[in-house]
Amino acid sequence: MKVYALRGLIQFSDEKSIEKLISTFKITLAKREQTTPYNYQEYELLKRKNALPFLVEKYNYPSIKELLQQVNEQYDRMPAAFKGHFTIDEAGNFVHLRTPVESSKMIRAFFDENKI
């Protein structure tokens, strides 16, 4: 799901319609945690200041608050090696929190330590 699409849709839809969409997305997101447990990029995109937090602040819909809470909880459950590599600022600009080399080393070390 594209957050920008949700941002556009929410302007022209009522809360009940958005609630149905969010409900489906929450199920998909829960499944994603099981099938792609280290998908840190998706969580970072959803958590960025101009994404779900923006929608919570602007519309204050309970369903969006719950979705953001779910995103944060799933993100928190990820290993530290997948957190804090980048963020997106309010203008939508990509901001490195670590160098790509540092990020790559952390992720590689995680998988080396957790070989099955």
N, C-alpha and C positions, 0 to 999 in steps of 0.2 A: 504494500500500500504506500502510496506517495503522500507524504504529509502536506505537500503543497496542494495536491488535489483535495485533500480534506479541508485545508484552509479555504479553498475556493468554494467548495460545496457547502460548507457551514454558513456561508454568507447568504445562501439562497434556500436553505432548508430549515425546518423547524427542529426543535430539540428532540422530538420523538423519532424523527427520521435519522438523525445523527446517532441517536442512542442505538438503533438497530445496527447501523454500520459499525459502530464502536464495539458492540457486543460480538459481532462476527470477527472483528480484528483481534479482540482479546483472546478468542479461541485459537486463532491462527498464531498469535504471538506465543501462547502457552505451548503449542505444538513445536514451534520453532526452537524453543529452549531445549526440547528433547532431541530434535533432529539436527540442529546446528548450535550446539551449546556455547561455542566461542565466537559467535557472530557479533563481536563488539562494534563493528562499523554501524550496523543497523541501530543498535541501542544509542550510540552517540548521535546519530542523525535524528532519532526520535526525541532525545533529551535536549537537543540544542535549544538555545534561547528563543529562536524564531520558529520553533515547532510546537510540540505539545505544551511546554510551559506558556508560550504565547497564547495558545487556544484556551488554556485554563484561565489565564489572567483576563482575557478579553470576553469569554463567554461564560465562564464559571459553571459549565455543565457538570453534573456529578459523574456522568459516564466518562468524560474526558479526564476528570480528576482520577477516577479509578484506573483508567488506562495508563496515565502517567505513573501512578503508584505501582502498577504491575510492571511497567518498563523499568522503573528504578529498582524494584525488588529482584527482578530477573538479572539486571545488570550487577547488582550487589552480590548475587550468588556466583557470578563468574570468577574464575581465578584471577589474582592480582596481575598476572602476566598480560591480561587482555584489557586492562583498564588504564585510562589516562594517557592514551597515545596522542589523541587529538581532540579538538572540539570545534564547534562552529559558532562564530560570534553572531550578534544580533543582526548584522548586515548580511549574514549568510556566507561569510568568508571562512575558509578552512584555516585553523590555527594549530600548528604542531605544538604539542606539549612535551614531546620527546623527539629527538632526531629519528629519521627513518632507520638508521643503523642501530640505535638503542632499542627501538621497538622490535626490530627484527631479531636482535640478540635475545631479548626477553622471551619472545614467543618461541624461538628455536630452543632455548633452554627449558622452557616448560615442556615441550614435546619430548625433548631428550630425557628429561627426568620422569616422564609419565608414559614411557613406551610400554605397550601391552605385549 
